[in-house]
Amino acid sequence: MSLENILVVDRESVRRAWGKTDADVKEYLEIIKEWLKTQHHLPEMPGDNMIEFFLTNCKYSVEKTKGNLDMYYTMRNLMPSMYRNMHPCKPQEIQPALNTGMIAVLPKLTQDLYRITVLKYKKFDDVSYDMTKFMAHCLNNLFEIRIHEDLTMGEIFIISHEHADLNVLSKLTPVLLKNIAQILEKVHCNRMKALHLLNPPAYVDTIISIFKRFLPKNLQERIFFHKTLEDLHKHVPRELLPGDYGGKEKPLQELSDLWMRKLEQYKDRFDKLEKMKIDESLRPEKLENDDILGYHGNFKKLNVD
């Protein structure tokens, strides 16, 4: 597998699934670009694929997409623990995440055009690990590549707990769980189709119960527990999974290594993101209170059907 086909994208099928033509998308892109020209607090003009990625996040609602794009940039200021010092090409910053586990976005979409991401905790020795960095690496670093190249109907996450122990899972604190939920809502627009937990120890129930408190009801119902791969295969197309999960793709470690090489291709982008900030003094409309974030914001909850 080459880095060029690490993501198999079916743009036309995604557009058809939303009932959109190429002309529709072109019109939406132009409307949003004109709006972006008036948003002087934002640090850049995003590219077409990035704008359309967020359009699909928002079911091609132009107004919601404006808020989603704004929040993509704003969250970097609001949640520094999940965005700062996370450069994937700087070993001193990313190594604790890599020590914590492996992550790979799988190459092929499901039949209904969802993208699968697999996370697996590693067996811990006397090495540094960091659960916050591990989750941020998945939700932000790999996501960054996808907003420039991918297009999907939403997300399926699989978390393998084969080597998880209480020591590492205890780092999934309520604060971190809330931050994860806020990124899923404010940046990913709650496009999570399912979260599959494979071989979770019993105490994961407590963690998930806390996590659910921060999720809208429809996402709470999309979390599934599986004791065996065979049970997982009833819910996720087996052939799309890594070879060590019974599928036809490369083993998870190889896919994870490929993604690290892919991230290196975007070094300049991550260099830019390190310095990127919005200028609140130039924001055209004053922000209103937002109880969900616990900060100031005018972005309401974007639930999915």
C-alpha positions as CSV (number, residue, x, y, z in Angstrom):
1,M,0.0,0.0,0.0
2,S,1.3,3.4,-1.0
3,L,0.7,6.7,0.9
4,E,-1.3,7.8,-2.1
5,N,-4.0,5.2,-1.5
6,I,-4.0,5.2,2.3
7,L,-7.5,6.7,2.0
8,V,-9.8,5.4,-0.7
9,V,-12.3,8.3,-1.2
10,D,-15.6,8.0,-3.1
11,R,-16.5,11.7,-3.4
12,E,-19.3,11.2,-5.9
13,S,-21.1,8.6,-3.8
14,V,-21.0,10.8,-0.7
15,R,-22.5,13.7,-2.7
16,R,-25.2,11.4,-4.1
17,A,-26.0,10.1,-0.6
18,W,-26.8,13.7,0.4
19,G,-28.7,14.3,-2.8
20,K,-26.1,16.9,-4.0
21,T,-24.7,17.5,-7.5
22,D,-21.3,18.9,-8.4
23,A,-23.0,22.2,-9.2
24,D,-24.6,22.3,-5.8
25,V,-21.3,21.7,-4.1
26,K,-19.6,24.4,-6.2
27,E,-22.3,26.9,-5.3
28,Y,-21.9,26.1,-1.5
29,L,-18.2,26.4,-1.7
30,E,-18.4,29.9,-3.3
31,I,-21.0,31.0,-0.7
32,I,-18.7,29.9,2.2
33,K,-15.6,31.4,0.6
34,E,-17.3,34.8,0.3
35,W,-18.4,34.5,3.9
36,L,-14.8,33.6,5.0
37,K,-13.5,36.8,3.4
38,T,-15.5,38.7,5.9
39,Q,-14.2,36.7,8.9
40,H,-11.0,38.6,9.5
41,H,-10.4,36.9,12.9
42,L,-9.8,33.6,11.1
43,P,-6.2,32.8,10.3
44,E,-6.5,31.4,6.7
45,M,-8.7,30.6,3.7
46,P,-9.3,26.9,3.8
47,G,-9.1,24.8,0.7
48,D,-12.1,23.3,-1.2
49,N,-11.7,19.8,0.2
50,M,-11.5,21.1,3.7
51,I,-14.6,23.2,3.3
52,E,-16.5,20.3,1.7
53,F,-15.4,18.0,4.5
54,F,-17.1,20.3,7.0
55,L,-20.1,20.6,4.7
56,T,-20.6,16.9,5.0
57,N,-20.1,17.1,8.7
58,C,-23.0,19.5,8.7
59,K,-25.2,17.6,6.2
60,Y,-24.5,20.3,3.6
61,S,-26.0,23.0,5.8
62,V,-24.1,26.2,4.8
63,E,-24.9,28.0,8.0
64,K,-23.9,25.1,10.3
65,T,-20.7,24.7,8.2
66,K,-19.8,28.3,8.9
67,G,-20.0,27.7,12.6
68,N,-18.2,24.4,12.3
69,L,-15.3,25.9,10.4
70,D,-15.1,28.7,12.9
71,M,-15.0,26.2,15.8
72,Y,-12.3,24.2,14.1
73,Y,-10.0,27.2,14.5
74,T,-11.4,28.5,17.8
75,M,-11.0,25.2,19.7
76,R,-7.2,25.5,19.3
77,N,-7.4,28.4,21.7
78,L,-10.2,27.1,24.0
79,M,-8.6,23.6,24.6
80,P,-4.8,23.9,24.5
81,S,-4.3,20.6,26.4
82,M,-5.7,18.8,23.3
83,Y,-4.0,20.9,20.6
84,R,-0.7,22.3,21.8
85,N,2.7,20.4,21.8
86,M,1.2,17.7,19.6
87,H,3.3,18.0,16.5
88,P,3.4,14.5,15.0
89,C,6.8,15.1,13.4
90,K,8.5,16.1,16.6
91,P,9.5,12.9,18.5
92,Q,9.7,14.6,21.9
93,E,6.0,15.7,21.5
94,I,4.4,12.7,19.9
95,Q,6.3,9.8,21.4
96,P,4.2,9.6,24.6
97,A,1.2,9.1,22.4
98,L,2.9,6.4,20.4
99,N,3.9,4.7,23.6
100,T,0.3,4.6,24.7
101,G,-1.1,2.8,21.6
102,M,-1.5,2.4,17.9
103,I,-4.0,4.2,15.7
104,A,-4.9,3.8,12.1
105,V,-7.6,5.1,9.9
106,L,-8.6,2.3,7.6
107,P,-8.2,2.7,3.8
108,K,-11.7,1.6,2.6
109,L,-15.1,3.0,3.4
110,T,-18.0,0.8,4.6
111,Q,-20.8,0.2,2.1
112,D,-22.7,3.1,3.7
113,L,-19.7,5.3,3.3
114,Y,-18.4,5.5,6.9
115,R,-14.7,5.6,7.8
116,I,-13.3,3.2,10.4
117,T,-10.6,4.2,12.8
118,V,-8.9,1.5,15.0
119,L,-7.2,2.3,18.3
120,K,-5.3,-0.3,20.4
121,Y,-3.6,0.2,23.7
122,K,-0.1,-1.1,24.0
123,K,1.4,-3.2,26.7
124,F,3.1,-0.9,29.1
125,D,6.6,-1.2,30.4
126,D,8.7,1.5,32.0
127,V,8.1,4.0,29.2
128,S,6.3,7.3,29.3
129,Y,2.8,7.3,28.0
130,D,0.1,10.0,27.8
131,M,-3.6,9.3,27.3
132,T,-4.4,12.9,26.5
133,K,-1.8,12.9,23.7
134,F,-3.0,9.5,22.5
135,M,-6.6,10.7,22.1
136,A,-5.6,14.1,20.7
137,H,-3.4,12.3,18.1
138,C,-6.5,10.4,16.9
139,L,-9.0,13.2,17.1
140,N,-6.8,16.0,15.8
141,N,-3.6,14.9,14.1
142,L,-5.1,12.1,11.9
143,F,-8.3,14.1,11.5
144,E,-6.1,17.0,10.1
145,I,-5.0,14.8,7.2
146,R,-8.5,13.7,6.5
147,I,-10.1,17.2,6.3
148,H,-7.7,17.8,3.4
149,E,-8.2,14.5,1.6
150,D,-11.2,12.5,2.9
151,L,-14.9,12.7,2.4
152,T,-17.3,10.4,4.3
153,M,-20.7,10.1,5.9
154,G,-19.3,9.8,9.3
155,E,-17.1,7.8,11.7
156,I,-16.8,4.4,13.2
157,F,-14.3,3.9,16.1
158,I,-13.0,0.6,17.4
159,I,-10.9,0.6,20.6
160,S,-9.1,-2.6,21.4
161,H,-8.4,-3.2,25.1
162,E,-6.2,-6.3,24.8
163,H,-3.3,-4.7,26.7
164,A,-5.2,-2.1,28.7
165,D,-4.8,-2.0,32.4
166,L,-6.2,0.0,35.2
167,N,-3.1,2.2,35.4
168,V,-3.5,3.6,31.9
169,L,-7.3,3.7,31.8
170,S,-7.3,5.6,35.0
171,K,-5.9,8.5,32.9
172,L,-9.2,8.7,31.2
173,T,-10.3,11.4,33.7
174,P,-13.7,13.2,33.6
175,V,-11.9,16.3,32.3
176,L,-10.3,14.3,29.4
177,L,-13.6,12.5,28.7
178,K,-15.4,15.9,28.5
179,N,-12.7,17.3,26.2
180,I,-13.1,14.3,23.9
181,A,-16.9,14.8,23.9
182,Q,-16.6,18.5,23.1
183,I,-14.2,17.8,20.1
184,L,-16.6,15.2,18.8
185,E,-19.5,17.7,19.1
186,K,-17.9,21.0,18.2
187,V,-15.4,19.9,15.5
188,H,-16.6,16.5,14.3
189,C,-20.2,17.5,14.6
190,N,-21.2,14.3,16.3
191,R,-20.7,12.3,13.1
192,M,-19.9,9.2,15.1
193,K,-21.9,6.3,13.8
194,A,-20.6,3.8,16.4
195,L,-18.0,3.3,19.1
196,H,-17.0,-0.4,19.4
197,L,-15.1,-1.4,22.5
198,L,-13.3,-4.8,22.0
199,N,-12.4,-6.9,25.1
200,P,-13.0,-4.1,27.6
201,P,-12.2,-4.9,31.3
202,A,-15.1,-4.7,33.7
203,Y,-14.1,-1.3,35.0
204,V,-14.5,0.3,31.6
205,D,-18.2,0.4,32.4
206,T,-17.6,3.1,34.9
207,I,-15.5,5.2,32.4
208,I,-18.2,4.8,29.7
209,S,-20.9,5.8,32.2
210,I,-19.0,9.1,32.9
211,F,-18.3,9.6,29.2
212,K,-22.0,9.2,28.3
213,R,-22.9,12.2,30.6
214,F,-21.1,14.5,28.1
215,L,-22.7,13.0,25.0
216,P,-26.1,13.7,23.4
217,K,-28.6,10.9,23.8
218,N,-28.3,9.6,20.3
219,L,-24.5,9.1,20.7
220,Q,-24.9,7.4,24.0
221,E,-26.8,4.7,22.2
222,R,-24.0,4.2,19.7
223,I,-21.5,2.6,22.1
224,F,-21.2,-1.2,21.9
225,F,-19.2,-3.8,23.9
226,H,-17.7,-6.9,22.3
227,K,-16.0,-9.8,24.0
228,T,-14.8,-11.4,20.8
229,L,-13.8,-10.5,17.3
230,E,-16.6,-12.7,16.0
231,D,-19.1,-10.5,17.8
232,L,-17.4,-7.3,16.4
233,H,-17.6,-8.8,12.9
234,K,-21.4,-8.8,13.2
235,H,-21.4,-5.0,13.3
236,V,-18.3,-4.0,11.2
237,P,-17.5,-5.4,7.8
238,R,-14.8,-8.0,8.5
239,E,-13.0,-7.6,5.2
240,L,-12.3,-3.9,5.9
241,L,-10.4,-4.6,9.1
242,P,-6.7,-5.1,9.7
243,G,-5.3,-8.6,9.2
244,D,-4.9,-9.2,12.9
245,Y,-8.6,-8.3,13.4
246,G,-9.7,-11.0,10.9
247,G,-9.8,-8.6,7.9
248,K,-8.0,-8.3,4.6
249,E,-6.0,-5.1,5.3
250,K,-2.4,-5.0,6.6
251,P,-1.9,-5.6,10.3
252,L,-2.7,-2.6,12.6
253,Q,1.0,-1.9,13.4
254,E,1.9,-1.6,9.7
255,L,-1.1,0.7,9.0
256,S,-0.2,2.8,12.1
257,D,3.4,3.1,10.8
258,L,2.1,4.1,7.3
259,W,0.0,6.8,9.0
260,M,3.1,8.2,10.7
261,R,4.8,8.5,7.3
262,K,1.6,10.2,6.0
263,L,1.8,12.7,8.8
264,E,5.4,13.5,7.8
265,Q,4.1,14.6,4.3
266,Y,2.1,17.2,6.1
267,K,5.0,18.6,8.3
268,D,4.6,22.1,6.8
269,R,0.9,22.1,7.7
270,F,1.6,21.1,11.3
271,D,4.4,23.7,11.5
272,K,1.8,26.2,10.5
273,L,-0.8,24.9,12.9
274,E,1.7,25.4,15.8
275,K,1.6,29.2,15.2
276,M,-2.0,29.5,14.0
277,K,-4.3,31.6,16.2
278,I,-7.6,33.4,15.7
279,D,-7.7,37.1,16.5
280,E,-10.7,37.6,18.7
281,S,-10.4,41.4,18.4
282,L,-11.4,41.1,14.8
283,R,-14.4,38.8,15.3
284,P,-17.3,40.5,13.6
285,E,-19.9,39.3,16.1
286,K,-19.5,39.2,19.9
287,L,-19.6,35.6,21.3
288,E,-22.4,34.6,23.5
289,N,-22.2,32.3,26.6
290,D,-22.1,28.6,25.8
291,D,-22.6,26.4,28.9
292,I,-21.5,23.2,27.0
293,L,-18.0,24.5,26.4
294,G,-17.7,26.3,29.7
295,Y,-16.2,29.2,27.7
296,H,-17.7,31.9,25.5
297,G,-19.1,30.7,22.2
298,N,-22.2,31.1,20.0
299,F,-22.2,27.5,18.7
300,K,-25.2,25.4,19.6
301,K,-25.3,21.6,19.7
302,L,-25.2,20.0,16.3
303,N,-26.9,16.7,16.7
304,V,-27.4,14.1,14.0
305,D,-30.5,12.0,13.2
